[in-house]
Amino acid sequence: MDSSASRFPPVGLARARQLWGDYVLWAGGGGLRPEVLPVVDYFGDSPALADALLRAVSDGDKRATSSLENEYTASGEPLPEAGAYWLACDSTGTARLILQTTEVTLAAFDHVDADFAFAEGEDDRSLASWRREHEKYWRRTQRVAGHQWDPTLTSQPGFRVVLERFVVAWPMGPGRA
């Protein structure tokens, strides 16, 4: 999820509420409440990256995401939990997809495996690419947040990598299940 939302326009809550309400109606309720909106957020730290990653989710290539534990602490959000929903926005702040978290694991940077890197669906989907690009990303975003980040720190609580797997819950379509 995003660690620098100030680079984005505010999320459009009316559209997010409409999307969530449509999903709850389609799902037949099932204990979900249309008035309780899940987290609404962007992927990445720039509008271009948000759109590219959202496209990868829509195309079916991306079924996982990673963040740092301290990003949740800084934003006051709890860590994601299996079964929870969140709405992913495009670069304009428009909620486009409802995602449901299926698994959350905390790991040190060097304990992320090739299977997770492939599921994250970025670049060439290799572990080497995942490590290279995420190291650049977290050095950049943590610097903006006033932290110095180093992969060796991720074995310490607060700096661990949050590995989140998800499915697209809504809207359904080719490559989205």
N, C-alpha and C positions, 0 to 999 in steps of 0.2 A: 504494500500500500504506500501511499504517498507520504513523504516526510517533509515536504515543503509546500503545503497547499496554497501559500500566499502567491505562488507563481501562476495560479489558476484562477479563473473566475469563480465566484461562489457557486455551489451546486444549486441546481434548480429544484427546490423542494417540491413545488407543485407537480412537476413531471415525475419525480421520485415517488411521491405519494400515489400518483395515478398508476404507475407501473407496479408498485407494491400492492395496491388495492386490486388491480387486475389479476395479479398472481394469486392472492389470497382467495378471491372469488373462484378462479379456475381450480385451485387446489381444494375447494370445498371447505375452507376454514382449517380443519385439522389442528385446531389449537392456535393457529396464527391469528393475529389481530391486525386488521387493516390500519388502525390508528397508531400502532406501535411500529414506527419506521426503523428498520435496521440501519446499520452504518452505511453511509453513502460516501464514496471516495473515488479517487483516481488511482490508476497504476502509474508508477514512475514519478519523475520530478520535473517533467516539462510537458507542455501540451503535445509536442510531436511524439514523445515517448508514450504518453497516455494513449494516444490514438493508435500507435503501432501495436502496443500490447493488447489493447482492447480488440483490435483486428485479429491478432493471433488467437485470442480467446474465441471470437466469433467463428474463425476458420477451423477451430478444433485442435490447433497445435498447442495451445497453452492451457494446461490444467493444474498448474501450481504457481505459487508465488512465494517470494521470500522477503523478509524484512528483518530489521534488527529489533531485539527486545526493547532497547531504550527508546525506539521511535514510538512505541505504544505508551511507555511511561511518560514521555514528553508531551504527548497529545492528550493524556488522561484517559485513553481508551484501554479497555481490558484486552488481554491477548485473545485472539480468535479461539473459538472452540468448535469441535466437530458438531455439526448439526445447525450451526448458526448461519444466518443469511447476511449478505451484504450486496449493495447495489454499486455497480461499476459505471463510472461516468466517462464520457468522451471529453475532449479538450475544451468544449464549450460549457461543461458543467451539467450536461444533460445525461440523466441516468439512462443507460441503454440495456444493461443486463442485470439479472438477479443471479447471484452466485451463492451456492451453498457449500460451506466448508465441510470436507469429509474427513480430514485428518490434520492434526497439528503436532509438530515435533520441534523441540528445541535442540539445537546442535551447535557444535563448534564449526567454524568455517571449513576447516580441513576434514570434517566428518561428513560433509554433504557428499552424496554419492552420484554416480552417473545416471542412475534411474531417476533421481529427483531432477537433475539438470535437464534431462530429456523431457520430463513432464513440464518443466517450466517453459519449454518451447521457444527459447530465444536463440538468436544467432544460429550456429550450426548444431545446437542442442547437445554439444559435447560437454563433459565435465571441465575440460581445460578452458573452453570458451566461457562457461558459467563462472568459473573462478576468476578469470581475467576481467570480465565485464562487471561482475559484482564487486570485485575489489575496487575498480575505478569508480563505480556508482557510489559505494558506501564511503569511500574517501571523500568524494565530492559532497554528498549530502550531509555527512557528519561534520565536515568543515563548515558548511553553511549553518548547521545547528550549534556550532561552537565547540565541537569535539574533535579530537585527533583520533582517527580510527586506524586500527592495524588488525590484520587477520588473526594475529596471535592473541588478541584480547577476547576473541569470541568464545573462549572456554570459560570465561568469567561470567557469573550471573549479571544480567543487565546488558551485556554485549553479545549474548548468544544470538544465533540466527534462528528466526522463526520460520519454519518450513511448513507451508500451508498448501494442502491439496484441496481442490474444489471441483464441483460440477456446475454446469449452467442449468439453473432451475427454470429460468424464464427469460425471454420467450424461447420456446422450444423451436428447433429447426435442424436442418442437416448439419451434422458435425457438432451438435451442441449437447448431446447427452453424455 
